[in-house]
Amino acid sequence: LPIVREKPHTMSTAQWKFLCSKPFGIVVFGNPAPGDRPMPEQVAQGDLDGDGYFVTWDRTIVQDAVIGDHPILASKNPPGSLPTDWWAASQEYMANIEERKQSQKVIGRLHDCWLRNLRKCSQQDAVLFGRAFKGALVSAKHGGKVGLPDRLCSQIQPDLHRFLLPLQE
């Protein structure tokens, strides 16, 4: 990709000022060409709803990475590989208000556990609850269970354990 250090002649002044107002290091994904998949999807099956991306310019890491037909950065699941009933399953999940309320309780409980352990200076447990909290945010959106070490599951009320995936440390 070219490095842009001054306003391209095809860019408006307003667009250039907007771009310059962004913090250093921001990653901007352009619109894909017709028929191409968006770059976030190719890189990490991302959808730009808060997904994190690791960026590096280390040549030893990226020297073989290419975009296009080569599989190195291609999505793990090619287009059309989702289950045929994915839309119905998504609708069912979104329409189940009671289940979504319960998943919000899990998020709140994990946050409370994270904060309590942080205040007690229980660093290891705080980190584990923080990771579970982040996982619960994703699970609330997409479904699935939240990994949490078995010994910490007791701090979550039993009726919410169906949202947890007990892990061995």
N, C-alpha and C positions, 0 to 999 in steps of 0.2 A: 504494500500500500504506500502511496506517496505521502511524504510528510508535508503538511500544509503550514507555511510560516507567514503567509500574507493572503489577503483576500483574493480568491480566484475571480477573474473578470466576469464569470457567469453567476456569481453570488451577489445578492443584494447587500447593501450596507447594513440593513436591519438584521439580516440573517448572520452576517459576519459579527456584528456586535453581540447578538445572542450567543453565538458560538464562543466568542471571547469571554463572555460572562461566566462560563462554566468553569468549575475547578480543574486544576491540572490533574491529569490522569483519568478523566472521565472517558468511558468507552461509549462510542456512538455507533449503533448499528443502522446501516442504510436500508432502504427498501429493496427487496430482492427483485431481480429481473423477472419478467413474466415466465412462469413455469418453474422457477427456482424456489427452493425452500428457504425460509428466513435463516440468516446466519446463526441466531441463538439456538434454533432447532438443530442445525447441523452440528454445532459445537457441543451442546450438552443437553439436548432435548428441552431447551429452555423456552419460556414463554414471556419473559420480561415482567413477571408479576412479583418481583422481589428476589428472584434467583440470584445467587452469588456466582461470580466468574473469577477464575484465577487467570491472570494475564502475566506473561513473561516474554522477554525478548532474548532470552538465553539461547544462542544458536545451537548448542548441543541438544536442547530440548525440542526446538521448533524446526530444525533443519529439514526434516522429512515431512512435516505437516503441509498438506496442500488442501485446497478447496476445490470442489467439483466432483468428478466421478470417482475419485480415489477414496477408499474407505477410512483413511486415517482420522479425519475429522467428521466423517459422516455420522449421522444419527444412528444410535444403536438399533432403533426400530425403523425400517424403511417405511415410506408412506404407504398407508393401507394395511399396516401390520397390526393395528389396534383390533381388539376383538370386535366382531360384527355387531354385538349388542352394547357397545360402549356408550352410545347415546342414551339408551333406555336405562342402563345402570347409573349413569350420571344424573339423569332426571329423577330416578327413584331416590338416590342419595340426597339430592338437593331438596326434594319434596318432603322428606322425613324430618319435619321440624323438631319433633321430640328428640330424635337422635342427634341432631345438630346442636340443640340446647345442651345435651349431655356432653358433647365434645367440647363445647365452650366451657363447661364446668371443669373438664380435665385441663384445659389451657389455664384457667384461673388457679386451679389447685397446684399445678406444676410451677406456675409463676410464684405463688406463695411459698412453696417449698424452696425454690431457688433463693428467694429473698431471705427467708428465715436462715438458711444455711450460710448465706453470704454474711449476714449479721453475726452469726455465731462463729465466723471465721473458719467454717468447715469447708475449706476451699475445694477439696476433691468432690464432695457431695454437691456443692453449689454448681460446679462445672457440669456434673452429670445431670442435675435438674435443669440447668440452663439449656443443655443440648436437647433434653426431652421436651422442654417448653417450645423450643424452635421447631422440633419435629412435630409437635402437636398443632402448631399453626399450619403446617403443610398438610397434615392429616385431616384437619378440619375442612380444608379446601378440597382435597383429593381423595379422602378416605384412607383407610389403612390404620395400622396400629403404631403406637409410639414405643420405641425401645427404651427400657429403663432397667437398671440392675435390679435383680430379684430382691435384694436386701432393702431397697428403697421403695418398692411397691407398697409396703405396709403403711407408708405415709400418705397414700392416696386412698380415699374411701373405697371400700370393697365393691360397691355398685358401679364404680367407674373402671374397674380392672379389665373389663372387656375391651377397653381402648388401649390397653398396655400390652406390650410384648416383653415379658420378663427375660432379662439377659443374665448370663453368668459372667462374672468379672474375671 
